[in-house]
Amino acid sequence: MSQVTAIKKSNITDTEFLNDVISGLTQQQKTLPCKYFYDDKGAALFEQITSLQEYYVTRIELSILEQYSQSIAQMLPENLSIIEPGCGSGKKVAYLLAHMANVKTFVPFEISEEMLSYSLAHLSPLFPDLAISPLLGDFTHNQMVKQLTKDTALDSQTNLVYFPGSTLGNFSPVKAIEIMNNFHRLCGVNGYVLIGVDLVKERQVLLDAYNDKAGVTAAFNKNLLQRINNELNGTFNIDNFSHESRFNEQHSRIEMHLVSNCTQSVIINDQQIDFIEGESIHTENSHKYTLESFKQLAAQANLKLEQTWQDDSNYFALCLLRPL
Ligand SMILES: C[S@@+](CC[C@H](N)C(=O)[O-])C[C@H]1O[C@@H](n2cnc3c(N)ncnc32)[C@H](O)[C@@H]1O
């Protein structure tokens, strides 16, 4: 079996979930951070989403990896360490690992313990000689680079930061630049950043991808309220909310909302939150880029777009970046 070290807990605290929920639900436009979707039920629902017909994102990114992972690996030097923030199931990195020689360490970095364990169970039998240093933590924290390098034995010069799944699209341009700036520091002067980027496409394709007929995405979205009930003594009546996906033209993004079906109040850890009928909680953004808009965004984090690999329909791109 691989040399898997014990899971280390990095930069998440027990009170953060409650603080983030109360702060999000007391804003004018109520919001909840999407990083909390992935408790054990949410992680399982996300895995179901990845194989839905409407959710082209995973299927297409996997097809690009199947076709090009050898070419991608050829662009990378030997003796790299790979860090994968938000690694999820770990299925995608397996394609790269299969073609890379002498990877020093693989650091799966996840906020969800369930996802992290799942990725270890998937990867360790496939790569028996690989050193894996799993880390439980939050890649959106400002101190992320400092903590990550402290918690692992990473070389500071030549790393690959691998960030598939269009997870970058979950963040506003300002936050996406901050995250890529951290990746820039993490990969080192001779390092690389490989990002999965979801491209602008027909609006109905996008809307359907986040609102499937079987209702799995709706269940995934609503599970966030169930998680608040379970972990923060919340009193949400889940049936009183409806899932909605909306396209925001101005920001070129899909938004997921939970719309209150009636006027109602909810208690969370002794705090009352009021909803009027039709009011929504904004739970997720998924920004869609053109190659040019992504290139410009990356440049603001001092990363230069070196090469892209795309599917035939130009739905999705894997973008290899290097420090400027
Ligand atoms: C959209 S999924 C993508 C999963 C995987 N990378 C893929 O491409 O299939 C996002 C993943 O990032 C993790 N995640 C979300 N926010 C995070 C954060 N702030 N810090 C660490 N992991 C996070 C989630 O738990 C989830 O596994």
PDBQT file of the ligand as one rigid body, heavy atoms in Angstrom, charges set to zero:
ROOT
HETATM    1  C1  LIG A 401     -16.797  20.888  -7.074  1.00  0.00    +0.000 C 
HETATM    2  S1  LIG A 401     -16.069  19.719  -5.998  1.00  0.00    +0.000 S 
HETATM    3  C2  LIG A 401     -14.725  19.183  -7.016  1.00  0.00    +0.000 C 
HETATM    4  C3  LIG A 401     -14.124  17.916  -6.560  1.00  0.00    +0.000 C 
HETATM    5  C4  LIG A 401     -12.943  17.421  -7.413  1.00  0.00    +0.000 C 
HETATM    6  N1  LIG A 401     -11.826  18.347  -7.376  1.00  0.00    +0.000 N 
HETATM    7  C5  LIG A 401     -13.364  17.190  -8.836  1.00  0.00    +0.000 C 
HETATM    8  O1  LIG A 401     -12.833  17.856  -9.719  1.00  0.00    +0.000 OA
HETATM    9  O2  LIG A 401     -14.229  16.334  -9.077  1.00  0.00    +0.000 OA
HETATM   10  C6  LIG A 401     -15.299  20.733  -4.802  1.00  0.00    +0.000 C 
HETATM   11  C7  LIG A 401     -14.485  19.996  -3.769  1.00  0.00    +0.000 C 
HETATM   12  O3  LIG A 401     -13.731  20.969  -3.040  1.00  0.00    +0.000 OA
HETATM   13  C8  LIG A 401     -13.906  20.786  -1.648  1.00  0.00    +0.000 C 
HETATM   14  N2  LIG A 401     -13.881  22.135  -1.072  1.00  0.00    +0.000 N 
HETATM   15  C9  LIG A 401     -14.796  23.114  -1.261  1.00  0.00    +0.000 A 
HETATM   16  N3  LIG A 401     -14.431  24.233  -0.635  1.00  0.00    +0.000 NA
HETATM   17  C10 LIG A 401     -13.243  23.956  -0.025  1.00  0.00    +0.000 A 
HETATM   18  C11 LIG A 401     -12.351  24.726   0.772  1.00  0.00    +0.000 A 
HETATM   19  N4  LIG A 401     -12.639  25.999   1.050  1.00  0.00    +0.000 N 
HETATM   20  N5  LIG A 401     -11.209  24.150   1.221  1.00  0.00    +0.000 NA
HETATM   21  C12 LIG A 401     -10.927  22.834   0.923  1.00  0.00    +0.000 A 
HETATM   22  N6  LIG A 401     -11.735  22.059   0.167  1.00  0.00    +0.000 NA
HETATM   23  C13 LIG A 401     -12.886  22.614  -0.306  1.00  0.00    +0.000 A 
HETATM   24  C14 LIG A 401     -15.243  20.103  -1.491  1.00  0.00    +0.000 C 
HETATM   25  O4  LIG A 401     -15.331  19.379  -0.291  1.00  0.00    +0.000 OA
HETATM   26  C15 LIG A 401     -15.298  19.240  -2.741  1.00  0.00    +0.000 C 
HETATM   27  O5  LIG A 401     -14.737  17.974  -2.537  1.00  0.00    +0.000 OA
ENDROOT
TORSDOF 0
